Amino acid sequence: MGEIFVNARHIDHLLHDPSSAYGAPYQRAYAELAVSHRGRPVDEIVPLLRAAADRALLGFTGADLIEQAEAISSGAPYELRVHVTG
């Protein structure tokens, strides 16, 4: 299970918000990778997650991304605790 702190003004960087003009929500990228990369090696998935996190301006650690990549690779559910600040 992962954990991230996101400023309330930037929650649309993480979660899809149809009313937002922000175009790089991490949730969408993660969901697409979960479909397209299931069963693929973790070391192939991590750089794709890192690129998505960077585009969304989210500060996931390397350990966070490895954990997410392991979930994608295995097809296991991944739970992320989101703490909204400010």
Secondary structure, 3 states (H helix, E strand, C coil): CEEEEEEHHHHHHCCCCCCCCCCCCHHHHHHHHHHHCCCCCHHHHHHHHHHHHHHCCCCCCHHHHHHHHHHHHHCCCCCEEEEEEC
